[in-house]
Amino acid sequence: MRLTKVKINRRQQNRARGVLPVRVRGKDATGTLFEGLAHTLDLTATGARLGAIRHKLRAHDTLVVLFRARRVEFSVVWTRFLGTQNQDEDSPASGEYQVGLEMVSQESDPWGLGISHSDMQMNQVSAGAA
């Protein structure tokens, strides 16, 4: 008997690929305040995936993302360390993290790109019906 892994899609919204420069502020896993530059990789109406984060973060930490004249507060949902096998995850110069974020408060079009919550839900329904 052969077992097959089934990947379950837990996403509630579709993602739109988009690389946007952002500034991030928050506290890292040690409780130290930081501010730095990063970029988005994927966007949804209520969240994002960021790359180029140089600080170790924990799930449920709060991160403020500044883009253009917008300031949006997010909660960290997950983190993934991107580095080589020879590098130490706790060393700040050793690599970078990708983080999944969820918006703390509902804002319409947080990215200013015309991506609204209802549009993303409609895209998901139409994609699921296909």
C-alpha positions as CSV (number, residue, x, y, z in Angstrom):
1,M,0.0,0.0,0.0
2,R,1.4,3.4,-1.0
3,L,0.7,6.5,1.1
4,T,0.3,9.8,-0.8
5,K,0.7,13.2,0.8
6,V,-2.1,15.5,0.1
7,K,-1.4,19.2,0.4
8,I,-4.3,21.1,2.0
9,N,-4.8,24.7,1.0
10,R,-5.7,26.5,4.1
11,R,-5.7,29.9,2.4
12,Q,-8.9,31.9,2.7
13,Q,-8.0,34.4,0.0
14,N,-6.1,34.4,-3.2
15,R,-2.6,35.9,-3.3
16,A,-1.5,38.5,-5.8
17,R,2.3,38.5,-6.6
18,G,3.7,41.9,-6.0
19,V,7.2,43.1,-5.0
20,L,6.8,46.5,-3.2
21,P,9.5,48.2,-1.1
22,V,8.3,48.7,2.5
23,R,9.7,49.8,5.8
24,V,9.0,47.6,8.8
25,R,9.1,48.4,12.5
26,G,8.7,46.1,15.5
27,K,10.3,44.1,18.2
28,D,12.4,41.0,17.3
29,A,12.3,37.7,19.2
30,T,14.7,39.1,21.9
31,G,12.4,42.1,22.5
32,T,14.7,44.6,20.8
33,L,13.1,47.4,18.8
34,F,14.1,47.5,15.1
35,E,13.3,49.3,11.9
36,G,14.5,48.3,8.5
37,L,13.7,47.9,4.8
38,A,12.0,44.8,3.3
39,H,9.8,44.0,0.4
40,T,6.5,42.2,-0.2
41,L,6.4,39.0,-2.2
42,D,2.7,38.2,-2.2
43,L,-0.3,40.4,-1.2
44,T,-3.8,39.7,-0.1
45,A,-6.5,42.1,0.9
46,T,-5.8,41.3,4.6
47,G,-2.1,40.2,4.6
48,A,1.2,39.8,2.9
49,R,4.3,37.7,2.7
50,L,7.5,39.7,3.3
51,G,11.1,39.0,2.4
52,A,14.4,40.5,3.4
53,I,13.5,40.6,7.1
54,R,16.9,40.5,9.0
55,H,15.5,40.0,12.5
56,K,14.1,36.8,14.0
57,L,10.4,37.2,14.8
58,R,7.9,35.1,16.6
59,A,4.3,34.2,15.7
60,H,1.8,36.7,17.1
61,D,4.4,39.5,17.3
62,T,3.2,42.8,15.9
63,L,4.9,44.4,13.0
64,V,4.1,47.9,11.5
65,V,4.5,48.1,7.8
66,L,4.9,51.5,6.1
67,F,4.2,51.8,2.4
68,R,3.9,55.1,0.7
69,A,1.9,57.2,3.1
70,R,0.2,54.2,4.7
71,R,1.0,52.7,8.1
72,V,-0.6,49.3,8.7
73,E,-0.3,47.1,11.7
74,F,0.1,43.3,11.1
75,S,0.4,40.2,13.3
76,V,3.1,37.7,12.4
77,V,1.5,34.4,11.4
78,W,4.6,32.4,10.5
79,T,8.3,32.8,9.8
80,R,10.7,30.9,7.6
81,F,14.5,31.3,7.9
82,L,16.3,31.4,4.5
83,G,20.0,30.7,4.9
84,T,22.6,28.2,4.1
85,Q,23.3,25.0,6.2
86,N,26.6,26.5,7.6
87,Q,24.9,29.6,8.9
88,D,23.5,30.1,12.4
89,E,19.9,31.2,12.5
90,D,20.5,33.3,15.6
91,S,23.2,35.4,14.0
92,P,21.6,38.6,12.5
93,A,24.1,38.7,9.6
94,S,23.6,35.1,8.6
95,G,20.6,35.4,6.4
96,E,17.0,36.6,6.1
97,Y,13.5,35.5,7.0
98,Q,10.3,35.4,5.1
99,V,7.3,36.2,7.2
100,G,3.6,35.7,6.7
101,L,1.5,38.6,8.0
102,E,-2.2,39.2,8.8
103,M,-3.7,42.6,9.2
104,V,-4.7,43.5,12.8
105,S,-7.5,45.9,11.9
106,Q,-9.5,45.7,8.7
107,E,-8.6,48.5,6.3
108,S,-9.9,48.8,2.8
109,D,-7.1,48.5,0.2
110,P,-4.2,48.6,2.6
111,W,-1.7,48.6,-0.3
112,G,-3.4,51.3,-2.4
113,L,-3.4,48.9,-5.4
114,G,-7.2,48.4,-5.8
115,I,-7.1,45.0,-4.0
116,S,-10.2,44.9,-1.8
117,H,-11.4,42.2,0.5
118,S,-14.5,41.5,-1.6
119,D,-12.5,41.3,-4.8
120,M,-10.2,38.7,-3.4
121,Q,-13.1,36.7,-2.0
122,M,-14.8,36.8,-5.4
123,N,-11.6,35.7,-7.2
124,Q,-11.4,32.7,-4.8
125,V,-15.0,31.7,-5.5
126,S,-14.6,32.0,-9.2
127,A,-11.3,30.1,-9.1
128,G,-12.9,27.4,-7.0
129,A,-15.7,26.9,-9.4
130,A,-13.3,26.4,-12.4
